[in-house]
Amino acid sequence: MPTGKPAQSGFTYLFVLMLIALIGMGLAAAGTLWHTESQREREADLLFIGDQYRQAIRSYYELDPAQPRLPQSLDDLLEDNRRPNVVRHLRRAWRDPLTGRPFVLIREPDTQGIAGVYSPASGHPFKNAGFAAKDEAFKDAKRYAEWRFVFSPASAVAAGPASPQSPNPNQTPGSAQTPQEHRWIPAQRVGNAGR
């Protein structure tokens, strides 16, 4: 007489196979979610670091209103010797958080000065809306290379020099910035962008 043992072991084997399949699908979903979240963090780092470069180029350009000029190299942003005291417009030469390599420099055709940077990373950005006004041109970009962090001297001339009396939203009352002070604002979250 059959005892039912072979049928019982068959169901156990089938249950284990189904359990392994479910665990595999869960790990695949978690991996996809982790990759997506990691990519979004790198995009946020790219927006922050690109803006740091744009601000540093603007700071370098506006340091000498009598003879405004763009930096010729990234070293000029790291250590500006045009004043008696060294001015550091950029804390360090950030690397592209998407590729881990240096950014591609955008040069002004007339002076060959550095006007901006961009990432040569391939891929389609997740973020395609909700940008700050200064990054509104990034809306609906198809590639990361279209996110170009550029300081335009023409727009600076049109806007005029920054007035020392105008309030700075990042400045505390009673703390005035002089042209020699560094205009970099510390990051709240950069992650591993400097690696």
Phi, psi and omega in degrees: 000136178290140182263347181091001181294315179298321179294322180293318179292331176294318178293323178297316179298316178297319178298318180295318178298318179294321178296317178296319179297317179295319178297319178298317178294321178295319178293322178296317178296319179294322178296317178296316179298317179296317180297317180296314180295320178296319179295320178296321177295319179294325176296317178297320177297319179298316179297319180293309184293319177301320178292327176298318177296316180298316178295321181294319179295318178297316179300317178297316182296320185272357182297323181241089183299333180291324180225071181292137177208158179274153178292145178272339179210168177293334177300328177297327179284329181282327182210097181266114183260021180282351178243163177301321175265137180294134179251131178249105181280335181228134183293319177203164178279095181296148173263158178295119182292344180274325183249339184080001180255171177297155176291158172275132182274141175254120183255144176287130184299323185286311188258349186061016174284156181282120180257344181178186180219160171207164180266132177275011185300140175275164179115162181260128179295141173289317182283124179226008178200169177078028179278158172295162184303322182290342180248018183299334179293345181281351183300133177061028176293143181269337181221157178296331180297343177280349175276091183254119182266093189241136169261126181257113178301329179297321179289330178291322178292319179295322181283338182084166180293152178294128181281131179294339181278342183289135183289143177255123183295341180265004184256139175277153179299134179090355176252106182262143176262137172259165180299340182276346182282151179284134183263009181286137179253127183300150182279145172279324183208116177243338179070227181254035184292336183276358182280000000 
